[in-house]
Amino acid sequence: MTGSIQLPVFYARILDMLRKKYLWGLVILYVMFIFGNSLQTGEVSGSLSRKIAEAAEQLLRVFNLKIGNFDLLHMVIRKLAHFSEFLILGLLVQWVNSRQPLVDNKLYVFLLFLLIGFTDEFLQLFVEGRAGMLTDSLIDSSGYVLSWIITMLVKKTHRSSR
């Protein structure tokens, strides 16, 4: 077959790219972590976030704060998980790209984040007890936007302190 890449050659090219850009392997591993979370059944994912919500509720009690609606707290914890996963991914990508530049165009990076967020939600359509939601993709994207804002503020502060 002319014009097609044989699978071993394809893998060799990926491994060569990772050797040259080894820090990007961290990004790939973290995206796999995000997708792995999305591939958990609704029962497993809900159980984990419920435990975190229960721990948060107990912590708030230490400060004499009482949660009136546990289900609301549980939902907020679930949405914060989406936000924080992509906030961390955004910070990681910007850190890695500053050391081993792969992409200069910020629009391409943002489109990549949208693609990862939509893919994350799309995967959940095929997992028992899960649902892919556009709102979660928007939450994911807002985590990235905050990472970009943080990075720009840090760079601006660093430049002005020189």
C-alpha positions as CSV (number, residue, x, y, z in Angstrom):
1,M,0.0,0.0,0.0
2,T,1.5,3.3,-1.0
3,G,0.9,6.4,1.0
4,S,0.0,4.5,4.2
5,I,2.2,4.2,7.3
6,Q,2.8,0.7,8.5
7,L,1.9,0.3,12.2
8,P,5.4,-0.5,13.5
9,V,6.8,2.6,11.6
10,F,4.0,4.7,13.1
11,Y,4.9,3.6,16.6
12,A,8.6,4.2,16.0
13,R,7.8,7.7,14.9
14,I,5.7,8.3,18.0
15,L,8.5,6.9,20.3
16,D,11.0,9.1,18.5
17,M,8.9,12.2,19.0
18,L,8.5,11.3,22.7
19,R,12.2,10.9,23.1
20,K,12.8,14.3,21.6
21,K,9.8,15.8,23.5
22,Y,9.8,13.5,26.5
23,L,7.9,16.0,28.7
24,W,5.0,15.8,26.3
25,G,4.7,12.1,27.5
26,L,3.6,13.6,30.9
27,V,0.8,15.4,29.1
28,I,-0.3,12.2,27.3
29,L,-0.2,10.3,30.6
30,Y,-2.3,12.9,32.3
31,V,-4.9,12.9,29.4
32,M,-5.0,9.1,29.8
33,F,-5.7,9.7,33.6
34,I,-8.6,12.0,32.7
35,F,-10.0,9.5,30.2
36,G,-9.5,6.7,32.7
37,N,-11.7,8.6,35.2
38,S,-14.4,9.0,32.5
39,L,-14.3,5.3,31.8
40,Q,-15.3,4.5,35.4
41,T,-18.9,3.4,35.7
42,G,-21.4,5.8,37.1
43,E,-21.6,3.7,40.3
44,V,-17.8,3.8,40.8
45,S,-17.4,7.5,39.9
46,G,-20.4,8.4,42.1
47,S,-19.1,6.5,45.0
48,L,-15.8,8.2,44.9
49,S,-17.2,11.7,44.6
50,R,-19.7,10.9,47.3
51,K,-16.8,9.9,49.7
52,I,-15.1,13.2,48.9
53,A,-18.3,15.1,49.5
54,E,-18.8,13.3,52.9
55,A,-15.2,14.2,53.8
56,A,-15.8,17.9,52.8
57,E,-19.0,17.9,54.9
58,Q,-17.1,16.6,57.9
59,L,-14.4,19.2,57.4
60,L,-17.0,21.9,57.2
61,R,-18.5,20.7,60.5
62,V,-15.1,21.3,62.2
63,F,-15.6,24.9,61.4
64,N,-19.3,24.8,62.6
65,L,-20.6,25.0,59.1
66,K,-23.5,22.8,58.2
67,I,-24.5,21.7,54.7
68,G,-28.2,21.9,54.2
69,N,-28.3,20.0,50.9
70,F,-25.8,17.1,50.6
71,D,-26.8,16.4,47.0
72,L,-25.9,19.9,46.0
73,L,-22.5,19.6,47.7
74,H,-22.0,16.2,45.9
75,M,-22.9,17.8,42.5
76,V,-20.5,20.7,43.2
77,I,-17.7,18.3,44.0
78,R,-18.3,16.4,40.7
79,K,-18.2,19.6,38.7
80,L,-15.1,20.8,40.5
81,A,-13.4,17.5,39.5
82,H,-14.0,18.4,35.9
83,F,-12.8,21.9,36.4
84,S,-9.7,21.0,38.3
85,E,-8.7,18.1,36.0
86,F,-8.5,20.6,33.1
87,L,-7.0,23.4,35.1
88,I,-4.1,21.0,36.0
89,L,-3.9,19.8,32.4
90,G,-3.8,23.5,31.2
91,L,-1.0,24.3,33.6
92,L,0.9,21.2,32.7
93,V,0.6,21.8,28.9
94,Q,1.7,25.4,29.3
95,W,4.7,24.4,31.5
96,V,5.8,21.7,29.1
97,N,5.3,23.9,26.0
98,S,7.5,26.5,27.6
99,R,10.3,24.0,27.9
100,Q,9.8,21.9,24.8
101,P,7.8,24.1,22.4
102,L,5.5,22.1,20.2
103,V,2.8,24.6,19.4
104,D,3.1,28.4,19.3
105,N,-0.4,29.2,18.3
106,K,-2.6,29.6,21.4
107,L,-5.8,29.0,19.3
108,Y,-4.5,25.6,18.3
109,V,-3.8,24.8,22.0
110,F,-7.3,25.9,23.0
111,L,-8.9,23.9,20.1
112,L,-6.9,20.9,21.4
113,F,-8.4,21.4,24.9
114,L,-11.9,21.6,23.4
115,L,-11.2,18.4,21.5
116,I,-10.0,16.6,24.7
117,G,-12.9,17.9,26.7
118,F,-15.5,16.8,24.0
119,T,-13.7,13.5,23.6
120,D,-13.9,13.0,27.4
121,E,-17.6,13.6,27.4
122,F,-18.1,11.5,24.3
123,L,-16.4,8.5,26.0
124,Q,-18.9,8.8,28.8
125,L,-21.8,8.1,26.4
126,F,-20.6,4.5,26.2
127,V,-20.1,3.9,29.9
128,E,-22.8,2.4,32.1
129,G,-24.4,5.0,34.4
130,R,-22.5,7.9,32.8
131,A,-23.7,10.7,30.4
132,G,-21.7,13.0,28.2
133,M,-22.8,16.5,28.9
134,L,-22.0,19.7,27.0
135,T,-22.1,21.7,30.2
136,D,-19.2,19.5,31.5
137,S,-17.2,20.3,28.4
138,L,-17.8,23.9,29.1
139,I,-16.6,23.5,32.7
140,D,-13.5,21.6,31.3
141,S,-12.8,24.5,29.0
142,S,-13.2,27.1,31.8
143,G,-10.6,25.2,33.8
144,Y,-8.2,25.6,30.8
145,V,-9.1,29.3,30.5
146,L,-8.2,29.8,34.2
147,S,-4.9,28.0,33.7
148,W,-4.2,30.4,30.8
149,I,-5.1,33.4,32.9
150,I,-2.9,32.2,35.8
151,T,0.0,31.6,33.4
152,M,-0.3,35.0,31.8
153,L,-0.4,36.7,35.2
154,V,2.7,34.8,36.4
155,K,4.6,35.7,33.2
156,K,3.5,39.3,33.6
157,T,4.5,39.4,37.2
158,H,7.8,37.7,36.4
159,R,8.6,40.2,33.6
160,S,7.7,43.3,35.8
161,S,9.9,42.0,38.6
162,R,13.0,42.0,36.4
